[in-house]
Amino acid sequence: MNRVLGVRARLAILVLGCVIPMATAAGFLLADYYQRGRQQLVNSTLTRAQAMAAELDREFDHNAAALQALATSRELHDGELAAFHTRATEALANLRADSLVLVGLDGSLALSTRRSYGSPLPKLPRTPLLAKILATGKPGESALFPGPLAGKLIYTVGVPVRRDGQIVMTLNATAAPEQLDALLAAQQLPGSWRAGILDSQGKIAVRSHDSAHYVGKEATPALMQHIAQASDGGFEAHTLDGIPVYTVYSTAPRSRWVVAMGIPLDELTGALRHALAWLVAGTVAALALGLALAWRMGDAIAGSVQALMEPARAVGQGQLPVIPLQPLREANELRQALLDAAQQLRSAQASAQESADRLALAAESAELGLWVRDLEHNQVWASPLWRKLFGFQMEETVTVHAVMQRVHPDDRASAGAVLTAPRQRYHTEFRLLLADGNLRWISSRGSVEAGSGGQPRLVRGVSLDISERKQAELAILQKQQEVTHLSRVAMLGELSGALAHELNQPLTAILSNAQAAQRFLRAPQPALDEVTEILADIVAADRRAGDIIRRLRSLFGKKDTQQHPILASALATEVAALLRNDFINRGVALRLDVQVADAEVLADRVQVQQVLINLLVNACDAMAGCAPGTANVTLHCRRESDGMLGFVVSDCGPGIADGQLERIFDPFFSTKEHGMGLGLSICRNIATAHGGKLWAANLASGGAAFHLTLPEAA
């Protein structure tokens, strides 16, 4: 349960709501001022880093220019390496380098000012700078690598040496990373800052702090990642020695060496922290004073409210307490409201008890069982009559599972779908299997009450014993089936002439074929082949007569309804065959229009045949007064919407009077002089029992159309 704030807490919140927004606004102003100053410092530092990177390129270019001058000397051109060794040693004083070396195209050292001329020199294991110069034909500088002579980390600036326009070797000025210390010191950065120069491979060449320890090591992964993404920029990170800094870096445009400067975050945020500390101190002081005043005011208000708590509880229990006057005007208004509420509550309790008594009496008189299901706590309350209906003892706990165990096994699926997951309003009927083996029909209605979140919270409902009504419905259904059977028998009388004519043809064929066979057999030499063919014709005619009798017996037999998938085209063809001679005798032309040859309906074959025969016979009767040759009946078979198949019987008679379009389906209503008025009523009941519909409509061109729709088999 959520706690409700008291008056003291609400006044405290009021103080907080006044002081904190002002302090927050001041904090935002301070932060904005700090951010502007910080950005200005970062921008100026980036400018210094860019200038230092450009100076680094100029340093390399200075050495490259001096080397190019030496590379064109006469001694080197003539191959006088001893004399060139002397000249190179003298030129070294004007370069920021430790030595000069000549490197052959195969990586061998031809000369080094670190050794006297003629001393044996090693071969370089890797020559990336040599490969670069050979590829571009231009001067270049290397990344840090171990020197072949001293084994210490060095870097070189090299230029090509040409003879007759071809590069024959390179002249290189090698230097230890310490040569760059002066360039870094010239920046005069604050002592707490961290700065360094990285070679083109991201290795530290020189550093402002503990340089000897970090030379040759790779920069932080964060710095390497940002260098790969942009040539210049800044970001927050930690240095290799763990100091949080804002790093600003710039990449030299030509050599791709990098200058990085780290501003300690403490220096960036120090002024802001100092100002915020004063702001926090002032805010705390204002809050303390405001809360103290709010608390005292809250005591005065809460005292009056608490003095009314016990009288309020007494009112809730239906009592009429004595409530003393309070020092606050609002509290006295509440006192008077409590006294009025006590009077109204007494009246409401009396009315509620009267309503409950009336409801209980009404439910008992109507034999309604009441129940309430609490979905949140999974509890069920039920009235005594409901317990009696479902077979629960008064002390027995009612659960949904226990209720479902009493439902008939054939009804559990449908009843469970409704009772376990009810909709907003529902109505369902199911059977109970009682302990003595008897069945009891129950009608259950209920409604769902939603909680604050829109989820179902309570289900309230009533249950009624409808066993007598169900027994009456079953009796009516049985009578209806008997009437349906009688209707088919009556129809048999109407079709007897057609049946006699239908059977006359195969019987006549059997007689004539038998007489012909006798004549052949009396001949001196009987033609047995002819006799065999005659006997085959007799068998075929006999089978045809048998088919006619079986179709009529199935149509007028008294069997239970059995629904199966049946070809709609077969139903139409069979009915047309049954009525063929009757239509001929009446001078009516029957046309079949089957648009769904392979579609099946889920139906009882005999009952659907009965409906179609009734509709077709009615169509013939409707055209009794038509001129010869003008009476036409059409039986359409087509697919409708929503998974239904439709049969349409249309005629060209006078149609149906407007006031009789629906009445013709009423029991015992007939437009025929000697009609019983049951045919169309039974047909509509058959259609409804199959999940379909039957209706009539007049045609614009004259005549009427009867529409029968049935579910299409899946």
C-alpha positions in Angstrom: 0.0 0.0 0.0 1.4 3.4 -1.0 2.0 5.8 1.9 0.3 9.2 1.8 2.4 12.2 2.6 1.6 14.1 5.8 1.3 17.9 6.1 4.8 18.2 7.4 6.2 16.3 4.5 4.2 18.4 2.0 5.4 21.6 3.5 8.9 20.3 3.3 8.3 19.5 -0.3 7.1 23.1 -0.8 10.3 24.4 0.7 12.3 22.0 -1.5 10.3 23.0 -4.5 11.2 26.7 -3.9 14.9 26.4 -3.0 16.1 23.6 -5.2 15.0 25.0 -8.6 16.8 28.3 -7.8 19.9 26.4 -6.8 19.6 24.3 -9.9 19.4 27.3 -12.1 22.4 28.8 -10.5 24.2 25.5 -11.0 23.3 25.5 -14.7 24.7 29.0 -15.0 27.9 28.0 -13.3 28.2 25.0 -15.5 27.6 27.0 -18.7 30.3 29.5 -17.6 32.7 26.7 -16.9 31.9 24.9 -20.2 32.7 28.1 -22.1 36.0 28.6 -20.3 36.9 24.9 -20.7 36.2 25.0 -24.4 38.3 28.1 -24.8 41.2 26.4 -23.0 40.8 23.3 -25.2 40.7 25.3 -28.4 43.9 27.2 -27.5 45.6 24.0 -26.5 44.7 22.5 -29.8 46.1 25.5 -31.6 49.4 25.0 -29.7 49.4 21.3 -30.6 48.9 22.1 -34.3 51.7 24.7 -34.2 54.0 22.2 -32.5 53.1 19.5 -35.1 54.0 22.0 -37.9 57.3 22.8 -36.1 58.0 19.1 -36.0 57.6 18.9 -39.8 59.9 21.9 -40.2 62.5 20.2 -38.0 62.5 17.1 -40.2 62.5 19.3 -43.4 65.5 21.2 -42.1 67.5 18.0 -41.7 66.3 16.8 -45.1 67.4 20.0 -46.8 70.9 19.7 -45.2 71.1 16.0 -46.2 70.1 16.8 -49.8 73.0 19.4 -50.0 75.4 16.7 -48.8 74.0 14.1 -51.2 75.1 16.2 -54.1 78.7 16.7 -52.9 81.6 15.9 -55.3 83.2 13.4 -52.8 80.0 11.3 -52.7 79.5 11.6 -56.5 83.0 10.4 -57.2 82.8 7.6 -54.6 85.5 9.1 -52.3 83.8 7.8 -49.2 86.8 8.6 -46.9 86.7 12.2 -47.8 82.9 12.2 -47.6 83.2 10.7 -44.1 85.2 13.7 -43.0 82.8 16.2 -44.6 79.8 14.5 -43.1 81.3 14.6 -39.6 81.9 18.3 -40.0 78.3 18.9 -41.3 76.8 17.0 -38.3 77.4 20.1 -36.1 74.8 22.0 -38.1 72.1 19.2 -37.8 69.9 18.1 -34.9 71.2 14.6 -35.3 73.5 12.1 -33.7 75.1 10.6 -36.8 75.0 10.4 -40.6 74.9 7.1 -42.4 74.9 5.9 -46.0 72.6 2.9 -46.7 73.0 0.7 -49.7 70.0 -0.5 -51.7 70.4 -3.9 -50.1 70.2 -2.4 -46.5 74.0 -2.6 -45.8 75.7 0.4 -44.1 78.3 1.9 -46.3 79.4 4.6 -43.9 78.5 5.9 -40.4 79.9 8.9 -38.6 79.7 6.9 -35.4 82.6 4.7 -36.6 85.8 5.6 -38.2 85.9 5.1 -41.9 86.6 1.5 -42.9 85.3 0.0 -39.7 83.0 -3.0 -40.3 79.3 -2.1 -40.2 76.2 -4.3 -39.9 73.4 -4.7 -42.4 70.0 -3.3 -41.4 67.5 -6.1 -40.7 64.5 -3.9 -41.8 64.6 -0.9 -44.2 61.1 0.6 -44.3 62.4 4.1 -44.9 64.7 2.8 -47.7 61.7 1.2 -49.4 59.7 4.4 -49.0 62.4 6.5 -50.6 62.9 4.1 -53.4 59.2 4.1 -54.0 58.7 7.8 -54.0 62.1 9.2 -54.9 61.6 11.8 -52.2 63.1 12.4 -48.7 61.3 10.9 -45.7 61.6 10.1 -42.1 61.2 6.9 -40.2 59.4 5.8 -37.1 61.4 4.8 -34.0 63.5 1.6 -34.4 66.5 0.1 -32.6 69.8 1.5 -34.0 72.0 -1.2 -35.6 75.1 0.1 -33.9 74.2 1.2 -30.3 70.9 -0.8 -30.1 69.0 2.2 -28.7 65.8 3.6 -30.2 66.5 6.2 -32.9 64.7 7.8 -35.8 66.1 8.9 -39.1 65.6 11.4 -41.8 66.7 10.1 -45.2 67.2 11.5 -48.7 68.0 9.7 -52.0 71.6 9.7 -53.5 71.5 9.7 -57.3 74.1 8.9 -59.9 73.2 9.5 -63.5 69.6 10.0 -62.4 69.3 6.7 -60.6 69.1 6.2 -56.8 72.1 4.2 -55.7 71.9 4.7 -52.0 70.3 6.9 -49.3 71.9 9.4 -46.9 70.3 9.4 -43.5 70.6 11.6 -40.4 69.9 9.5 -37.3 68.9 11.0 -33.9 67.8 9.8 -30.5 64.4 10.8 -29.4 66.0 13.2 -26.8 66.7 15.5 -29.8 63.1 16.5 -29.6 63.2 17.4 -25.9 64.0 21.0 -26.8 61.0 21.2 -29.1 58.7 20.0 -26.3 60.3 22.2 -23.6 59.8 25.3 -25.8 56.1 25.0 -25.3 56.5 25.9 -21.6 53.5 23.9 -20.6 52.3 23.9 -16.9 54.1 21.4 -14.8 51.0 19.3 -14.1 50.2 18.9 -17.8 51.2 15.8 -19.7 52.6 16.2 -23.2 54.4 13.9 -25.7 55.4 13.3 -29.3 54.5 10.1 -31.1 56.1 8.7 -34.2 54.0 7.8 -37.3 53.4 4.3 -35.8 51.9 5.7 -32.5 55.0 5.0 -30.3 56.1 7.5 -27.8 59.3 9.4 -28.9 59.5 11.9 -26.1 57.3 12.7 -23.1 57.1 15.6 -20.6 57.1 13.3 -17.5 59.2 10.1 -17.0 60.2 10.1 -20.7 62.9 7.5 -20.4 60.4 5.0 -19.0 57.8 5.4 -21.7 59.9 5.9 -24.9 59.1 3.3 -27.5 55.8 2.3 -25.8 52.6 2.6 -27.7 50.2 5.4 -26.8 46.9 4.6 -25.1 44.3 2.7 -27.2 41.9 5.6 -26.9 44.4 8.0 -28.4 45.3 5.5 -31.2 41.6 5.1 -32.0 41.0 8.9 -32.2 44.1 9.4 -34.3 42.8 6.8 -36.8 39.5 8.6 -37.0 40.7 12.3 -37.3 44.0 14.1 -37.6 43.2 16.6 -34.9 40.8 16.5 -31.9 40.3 16.1 -28.2 38.7 13.6 -25.7 38.7 12.6 -22.1 40.8 9.6 -21.1 43.6 8.5 -18.8 47.3 8.7 -19.4 49.6 5.7 -19.3 50.4 6.6 -15.7 46.7 6.6 -14.8 46.0 10.4 -14.6 42.6 11.5 -15.9 43.1 14.2 -18.5 41.5 15.9 -21.4 43.8 14.9 -24.3 44.3 17.3 -27.3 46.3 16.0 -30.2 47.4 17.1 -33.7 49.0 15.1 -36.5 51.8 16.6 -38.5 50.6 17.0 -42.1 53.6 15.5 -43.8 55.5 13.2 -41.4 52.2 12.0 -39.7 54.0 12.3 -36.3 51.6 13.3 -33.6 51.8 15.9 -30.8 49.6 15.1 -27.8 48.9 17.4 -24.8 46.9 16.3 -21.7 45.2 18.8 -19.4 44.4 17.3 -16.0 40.7 17.1 -15.4 41.2 18.4 -11.9 42.5 21.7 -13.3 39.5 21.9 -15.8 36.9 21.3 -13.1 38.6 22.8 -10.1 37.0 26.3 -10.4 33.6 24.7 -11.0 33.9 22.5 -8.0 34.9 25.4 -5.8 31.9 27.5 -7.0 29.5 24.5 -6.7 30.7 23.9 -3.1 29.7 27.4 -2.2 26.4 27.0 -4.0 25.7 23.7 -2.2 26.6 25.2 1.2 24.2 28.2 0.6 21.5 25.8 -0.6 21.8 23.6 2.4 21.6 26.5 4.7 18.4 27.8 3.0 16.9 24.4 3.1 17.6 23.9 6.8 16.0 27.2 7.7 13.0 26.7 5.4 12.5 23.1 6.6 12.6 24.2 10.3 9.9 26.8 9.6 7.8 24.3 7.6 8.0 21.7 10.4 6.7 24.1 13.0 3.8 25.1 10.8 3.2 21.4 10.0 3.0 20.7 13.8 0.2 23.2 14.2 -1.8 21.8 11.3 -1.2 18.1 12.0 -2.2 18.5 15.7 -5.7 19.7 14.6 -6.0 16.9 12.0 -4.9 14.2 14.5 -7.4 15.4 17.0 -10.1 14.4 14.5 -8.8 10.9 13.8 -10.4 9.0 16.6 -13.8 10.7 16.0 -13.5 9.8 12.3 -12.9 6.1 13.2 -16.0 6.2 15.4 -18.0 7.6 12.6 -16.8 4.8 10.3 -18.1 2.3 12.9 -21.5 3.9 12.8 -21.3 5.8 16.0 -22.2 9.5 16.6 -19.1 10.8 18.6 -18.7 14.1 20.5 -16.0 16.2 18.7 -14.5 19.2 20.5 -13.9 22.5 18.7 -10.4 23.0 17.1 -8.2 26.0 16.9 -8.1 26.1 13.1 -11.2 27.2 11.0 -10.6 24.5 8.4 -10.4 21.8 11.2 -13.8 23.0 12.5 -15.3 22.7 9.0 -14.0 19.1 8.9 -15.5 18.5 12.4 -18.9 19.5 11.1 -18.5 17.4 8.0 -17.8 14.4 10.2 -20.9 14.9 12.2 -23.0 15.2 9.1 -21.3 12.0 7.6 -22.2 10.1 10.8 -25.8 10.8 10.3 -25.7 10.0 6.6 -23.8 6.8 7.2 -26.4 5.5 9.6 -29.1 6.1 7.0 -27.0 4.5 4.2 -26.3 1.4 6.3 -30.0 0.9 6.9 -30.7 1.3 3.2 -27.9 -1.1 2.2 -29.1 -3.8 4.6 -32.6 -3.4 3.2 -31.2 -3.8 -0.4 -29.2 -6.8 0.5 -32.2 -8.5 2.1 -34.3 -7.8 -1.0 -31.5 -9.1 -3.3 -31.2 -12.3 -1.3 -35.0 -12.8 -1.4 -35.1 -12.2 -5.1 -32.3 -14.6 -5.9 -33.8 -17.3 -3.7 -37.3 -16.8 -5.3 -35.8 -17.0 -8.8 -33.5 -20.0 -7.7 -30.4 -18.1 -8.8 -27.1 -19.0 -7.5 -24.8 -16.0 -7.0 -21.0 -16.2 -7.1 -18.0 -13.7 -7.2 -14.5 -14.6 -8.4 -11.5 -12.5 -7.2 -9.0 -12.8 -10.0 -6.2 -11.0 -8.1 -6.3 -13.3 -5.1 -7.7 -16.4 -6.9 -10.6 -16.7 -4.5 -14.3 -17.6 -5.1 -17.3 -16.7 -3.0 -20.6 -18.5 -3.7 -24.1 -18.3 -2.2 -25.7 -21.4 -0.6 -28.0 -22.0 -3.5 -25.1 -21.9 -6.0 -23.2 -24.4 -3.8 -26.3 -26.6 -3.9 -26.6 -26.4 -7.7 -22.9 -27.4 -8.2 -22.7 -29.9 -5.3 -20.4 -28.0 -2.9 -20.7 -28.3 0.9 -21.0 -25.0 2.8 -17.5 -25.5 4.4 -15.9 -26.7 1.1 -13.5 -24.4 -0.7 -14.6 -23.5 -4.2 -12.0 -23.3 -6.9 -12.3 -23.0 -10.7 -10.6 -26.4 -11.0 -13.1 -28.0 -8.7 -16.0 -26.5 -10.7 -14.5 -27.7 -14.0 -14.3 -31.3 -12.6 -18.1 -31.2 -12.1 -18.7 -30.1 -15.7 -19.6 -32.8 -18.2 -16.4 -34.0 -20.0 -18.0 -33.1 -23.4 -18.7 -29.5 -22.2 -15.4 -28.8 -20.4 -13.6 -27.3 -23.4 -16.3 -24.8 -24.2 -17.2 -24.0 -20.6 -13.5 -23.7 -19.6 -12.8 -21.2 -22.4 -15.5 -18.9 -21.0 -15.1 -19.4 -17.2 -11.3 -19.3 -17.0 -10.9 -16.3 -19.4 -14.2 -14.4 -19.3 -15.0 -11.5 -21.6 -16.6 -8.2 -20.4 -20.0 -9.9 -20.5 -20.6 -13.6 -21.2 -23.4 -16.2 -21.3 -22.8 -19.9 -21.5 -24.7 -23.1 -21.0 -23.2 -26.4 -20.0 -24.0 -29.7 -18.2 -23.0 -30.8 -14.8 -22.3 -34.5 -14.1 -23.7 -35.0 -10.6 -22.4 -37.5 -8.1 -25.4 -39.8 -8.7 -24.7 -39.9 -12.4 -27.6 -37.6 -13.4 -27.1 -34.5 -15.6 -28.1 -31.0 -14.7 -28.1 -28.2 -17.3 -26.7 -24.8 -16.0 -27.1 -21.4 -17.6 -24.3 -19.0 -16.4 -24.2 -15.3 -17.0 -21.5 -12.9 -15.7 -19.7 -9.6 -16.1 -16.1 -8.6 -15.5 -15.0 -5.6 -13.4 -11.7 -4.1 -14.4 -9.1 -2.7 -12.0 -7.3 0.7 -12.2 -4.9 -0.7 -14.8 -7.6 -2.0 -17.1 -6.9 -5.6 -16.2 -9.8 -7.9 -15.1 -10.2 -7.8 -11.2 -13.5 -9.4 -10.3 -16.0 -11.6 -12.1 -19.6 -11.6 -10.8 -22.2 -13.9 -12.1 -25.4 -15.9 -11.5 -26.2 -19.5 -12.3 -29.6 -21.0 -13.0 -30.8 -24.6 -13.3 -32.3 -24.9 -16.8 -32.7 -28.7 -16.9 -36.5 -28.6 -17.4 -36.1 -26.1 -20.2 -33.5 -28.2 -22.0 -35.7 -31.3 -21.7 -38.6 -29.3 -23.3 -36.3 -28.1 -26.1 -35.2 -31.7 -26.8 -38.8 -32.8 -26.9 -39.6 -30.0 -29.3 -36.6 -30.9 -31.5 -37.7 -34.5 -31.6 -41.2 -33.4 -32.7 -39.6 -31.1 -35.3 -37.6 -34.0 -36.7 -40.8 -36.1 -36.9 -42.6 -33.3 -38.8 -39.6 -33.0 -41.1 -39.8 -36.7 -41.8 -43.6 -36.4 -42.4 -42.9 -33.6 -44.9 -40.5 -35.8 -46.8 -43.2 -38.6 -46.8 -45.7 -36.1 -48.1 -43.3 -35.1 -50.8 -43.0 -38.8 -51.7 -46.7 -38.8 -52.6 -46.2 -35.8 -54.8 -43.3 -37.4 -56.6 -44.9 -40.9 -57.0 -45.9 -40.2 -60.6 -42.3 -39.1 -61.4 -41.1 -42.2 -59.6 -43.4 -44.5 -61.7 -42.3 -42.8 -64.9 -38.6 -43.0 -63.8 -38.8 -46.7 -63.1 -40.9 -47.4 -66.3 -37.9 -46.7 -68.6 -35.4 -49.2 -67.1 -38.2 -51.8 -66.7 -39.3 -51.4 -70.3 -35.7 -51.8 -71.4 -35.3 -55.0 -69.3 -38.5 -56.5 -70.9 -37.6 -55.7 -74.5 -34.0 -56.9 -74.0 -35.3 -60.2 -72.4 -37.7 -60.8 -75.3 -34.9 -60.2 -77.8 -32.7 -62.7 -76.0 -35.4 -65.3 -76.2 -35.7 -64.8 -79.9 -32.0 -65.3 -80.4 -31.9 -68.4 -78.2 -34.7 -70.0 -80.2 -32.6 -69.8 -83.4 -31.0 -73.0 -84.7 -27.6 -71.4 -84.1 -28.0 -68.8 -81.3 -25.9 -65.6 -81.6 -24.3 -65.8 -78.2 -22.4 -62.6 -78.7 -25.6 -60.7 -79.2 -27.2 -62.5 -76.2 -24.2 -61.4 -74.0 -24.6 -57.8 -75.0 -28.4 -58.0 -74.3 -27.7 -59.5 -70.9 -25.3 -56.6 -70.1 -28.0 -54.1 -71.1 -30.4 -55.9 -68.8 -27.9 -55.6 -65.9 -27.3 -51.9 -66.5 -31.1 -51.1 -66.7 -31.6 -53.1 -63.4 -28.8 -51.1 -61.7 -30.3 -47.9 -62.9 -33.7 -48.8 -61.4 -32.0 -49.8 -58.1 -30.2 -46.4 -58.0 -33.5 -44.6 -58.4 -35.1 -46.6 -55.5 -32.0 -46.1 -53.2 -32.0 -42.3 -53.8 -35.7 -42.1 -52.9 -35.3 -44.4 -49.9 -32.4 -42.3 -48.5 -34.4 -39.1 -49.1 -37.5 -40.4 -47.2 -35.8 -42.6 -44.6 -36.0 -41.6 -40.9 -32.3 -41.4 -39.9 -30.3 -39.1 -37.6 -28.6 -36.1 -39.0 -25.0 -36.9 -40.2 -23.0 -34.1 -41.6 -20.1 -34.9 -44.0 -18.2 -33.1 -46.8 -20.3 -33.4 -49.9 -19.6 -32.1 -53.4 -22.0 -29.2 -54.0 -22.1 -30.1 -57.7 -23.1 -33.7 -56.8 -26.0 -32.4 -54.7 -27.3 -30.3 -57.5 -26.9 -33.1 -60.1 -28.7 -35.7 -57.8 -31.6 -33.4 -57.1 -32.0 -32.6 -60.8 -32.0 -36.4 -61.6 -34.8 -37.0 -59.0 -37.0 -34.3 -60.4 -36.2 -34.7 -64.2 -39.4 -36.5 -65.2 -41.6 -34.4 -62.9 -40.3 -31.3 -64.7 -40.9 -32.9 -68.1 -44.4 -33.7 -67.2 -45.1 -30.2 -66.0 -43.5 -28.6 -69.1 -40.8 -26.8 -67.0 -37.1 -26.5 -68.2 -34.5 -27.0 -65.5 -31.1 -25.5 -66.0 -28.0 -26.2 -63.8 -25.4 -23.5 -63.4 -22.6 -25.0 -61.3 -19.6 -22.5 -60.8 -17.7 -24.5 -58.1 -17.1 -28.0 -59.5 -14.7 -29.1 -56.7 -16.2 -27.3 -53.7 -17.7 -29.2 -50.8 -20.3 -28.3 -48.2 -20.4 -29.7 -44.7 -24.0 -31.0 -44.6 -26.3 -34.0 -44.2 -26.9 -35.2 -47.8 -30.6 -36.2 -47.3 -31.7 -33.0 -45.5 -30.0 -30.7 -48.0 -31.6 -32.7 -50.9 -35.0 -32.2 -49.1 -34.4 -28.5 -49.0 -33.4 -28.2 -52.7 -36.3 -30.5 -53.8 -38.8 -28.4 -51.8 -37.5 -25.2 -53.4 -37.5 -26.6 -56.9 -41.0 -28.0 -56.6 -42.2 -24.7 -55.2 -40.7 -23.0 -58.2 -42.6 -25.3 -60.5 -45.8 -24.6 -58.6 -45.2 -20.8 -58.9 -45.1 -21.1 -62.8 -48.3 -23.2 -63.1 -50.0 -20.4 -65.2 -47.1 -19.7 -67.5 -47.5 -20.2 -71.3 -46.0 -23.5 -72.7 -42.3 -23.2 -73.4 -41.8 -20.2 -71.1 -41.5 -21.9 -67.7 -37.8 -22.0 -66.7 -36.2 -22.8 -63.4 -32.4 -22.3 -62.7 -30.4 -23.9 -59.9 -27.2 -21.9 -59.4 -24.3 -23.2 -57.3 -21.5 -20.7 -56.4 -19.1 -19.6 -53.8 -20.2 -16.8 -51.4 -18.2 -14.6 -49.0 -17.0 -15.7 -45.5 -16.4 -19.4 -46.4 -19.9 -20.1 -47.5 -21.3 -21.9 -50.6 -24.6 -20.8 -52.1 -27.5 -22.5 -53.9 -29.9 -20.2 -55.7 -33.3 -21.5 -57.1 -34.8 -18.8 -59.4 -38.0 -18.9 -61.5 -39.8 -16.7 -63.9 -43.2 -16.8 -62.2 -45.2 -13.9 -60.7 -42.9 -13.5 -57.7 -43.8 -13.1 -54.0 -46.0 -10.3 -52.6 -43.9 -7.8 -50.7 -45.7 -8.4 -47.4 -45.1 -12.1 -47.6 -41.3 -12.3 -48.2 -40.7 -13.2 -44.6 -44.1 -14.7 -43.6 -43.7 -17.6 -46.1 -41.1 -19.0 -43.7 -43.6 -19.0 -40.7 -45.0 -22.3 -39.7 -48.5 -23.1 -41.2 -48.4 -20.0 -43.5 -48.9 -21.1 -47.1 -49.8 -19.3 -50.4 -51.0 -22.6 -51.9 -54.7 -23.6 -51.8 -54.0 -27.0 -50.3 -50.6 -26.3 -48.7 -49.7 -27.2 -45.1 -47.4 -24.2 -44.6 -44.6 -26.3 -43.1 -42.2 -26.9 -46.1 -40.3 -23.6 -46.1 -40.3 -23.4 -42.3 -38.7 -26.8 -42.1 -36.2 -25.9 -44.8 -35.1 -22.7 -42.9 -34.7 -24.8 -39.7 -32.5 -27.3 -41.6 -30.4 -24.4 -43.0 -30.0 -22.9 -39.6 -29.0 -26.3 -38.0 -26.3 -26.5 -40.6 -24.9 -23.1 -39.8 -26.3 -21.5 -42.9 -29.2 -19.3 -44.0 -32.3 -19.4 -46.2 -34.1 -16.3 -47.5 -36.2 -15.2 -50.5 -36.0 -12.2 -52.8 -38.0 -11.0 -55.9 -36.0 -10.6 -59.1 -36.1 -7.3 -61.1 -36.8 -9.3 -64.3 -39.8 -11.1 -62.7 -40.0 -14.2 -60.6 -38.5 -15.0 -57.3 -35.1 -16.4 -56.1 -34.6 -18.5 -53.0 -31.0 -18.3 -51.5 -29.5 -21.2 -49.5 -26.0 -20.8 -48.0 -24.1 -23.6 -46.2 -20.6 -23.6 -44.7 -17.9 -24.8 -47.1 -16.0 -27.8 -45.8 -12.4 -27.0 -44.7 
